[in-house]
Amino acid sequence: MSSYEIYIAYSTIVRKEIQRFMRIWVQTLLPPSIIMVLYFIIFGNLIGSRIGQMGGFDYMQFIVPGLIMMSVITNSYGNVVSSFYSTKYQGNIEEMLVSPMPNWVILAGYVTGGVARGLAVGAIVTTLSLFFTHLEIHNLGIITLVVLMTSILFSLGGFINAVFANSFDDISIVPTFILTPLTYLGGVFYSIDLLPDFWAGVSQLNPILYMVNAFRYGILGVSDIPVGYALLVISVFIFALFSYCMHLLNTGKGIRK
Amino acid sequence: MTYALEINQLHKAYDNGFEALKGISLKVAQGDFFALLGPNGAGKSTTLGVVSSLVNKTSGSVKVFGHDLDIEVSQAKCMMGVVPQEFNFNMFEKVEDVIVQQAGYYGIARDEAVRRAEQLLTQLGLWDKRFEASRTLSGGMKRRLMIARALVHQPKLLILDEPTAGVDIELRRSMWEFLTRINEQGTTIILTTHYLEEAESLCRNIAIIDQGEIIKHSPMRELLKTINTETIVLDLHQPLLHAPEVEGYYLLLVNDTHIEVTLNQGQDINTVFVALSAAGIKVTSMRNKTNRLEELFVNLVTSNKTDLKGVSA
């Protein structure tokens, strides 16, 4: 295929993916918005007013970056895992497998779809947060970079989950038992400086900690982790997951007989 | 000579040890209308699955119009369109979108894809349904949608895995006409089917696969010539008590108004008609007891099973 044909194939998947989550916006865009508003009200306003300051900021200001990242993470992951698994389940994955489209284009198309939903929900949640607190942008470049890298990373994660899933139950196990606990323990609601040294060290094994802190740095200018180091860790994870996804596609694991 | 499809020593063993294909080799000439027949589980769909890249082969090679599927993947895939046995499009997509998206996967720009979709959906009688969700189509319409989808990138080889399964006879015949037309326009067609009448009337060449092996591969006409006997059923105008006797022919009275005539190679039904007419027996209609290819198919598969039992014993 020529570069132009590859571009058309890629944009066909991206268009399909964006149309999919826009068509079912009541299931894809509305619920995370409602959940985040509840977080803002309960944790930010009601409980946060009693907590006082965290890391030198109002508690509401402190948790908003983490909550935005949480919605980006869950929605990027959720978009790819549900869409790619449905494609497998209905058999229309065969439409792509019989075509001359290279495997990396299939992966790039689905990841872009996941990133698009992650960014859409991130933008909605950010806008909603402005009704509860004042946000200042410390470094727009870092914000953009971290959101993009995080949504790419979790879109890749969702893709791997979908490849291995054999039922609709399998696509909810990882988000429920791995993703949500890692997000809660990833410094969304607290600074790891509050933890004893041992647990602060354990927390550093959690990749979400790096994303939340790098993003918080972009907005508030404070982070528990050096931002350069956080970006490096996210890059390593992206590279590892991308390589694994390509291995799965090239060997046909879970998608070819 | 470049074949539309050339399969050499194709093996497929699954993880559980089951050997679905035991080194099959097959050649399909350009422009052919080819039937791949076999009982359920014989390896037909596995063969087509390997050719269409949906099943990983264990060993062997596949070439499509001279392009090796392992080396020139993109060129080989561009040459073929696949109509699978099961409905495998997104049931929530609109009919037109199913076609346009498939064109996109082949790198066809949207404007051109929409133009081709209109052309194909019109030809296959689905244009009125273009804005409807594909899940709302009837079974026959879904089959036609899959044919339209497989043709949108204008392949030179069309592979159809039981395309008329569950389709009513009227629609089946209109699909036969459509397939015959595109074959006459130069598209090579490979077909698997359980309707042997379909294979006999459409296909020029045939391969029969059983238990992962090709047990027959020849032109349809030559294969049919090997049939030694044919049974014709005659419907009688008036009831009879005994089967009439015709010298050299075997006639069996099935019931009082039906006679079965067994014709050996070289015998003709005319002699029987003349004899019956002379005896004052009026025949109102006649038909083949079974399809000729069906008889042959059953004989071949049965004898293959017997041979294998002999080997394993």
Interface residues (C-beta under 8 A of the other chain):
Chain A: M1 S2 Y4 E5 I6 I8 A9 S11 T12 I13 R15 K16 T87 Q90 G91 N92 E94 E95 M96 L97 V98 S99 P100 M101 P102 T251 G252 R256 K257
Chain B: Y14 G49 S52 S53 L54 V55 N56 V73 S74 Q75 K77 C78 M80 V82 P84 E86 F87 N88 F89 N90 M91 Q101 Q102 G104 Y105 Y106 G107 I108 A109 R110 R149
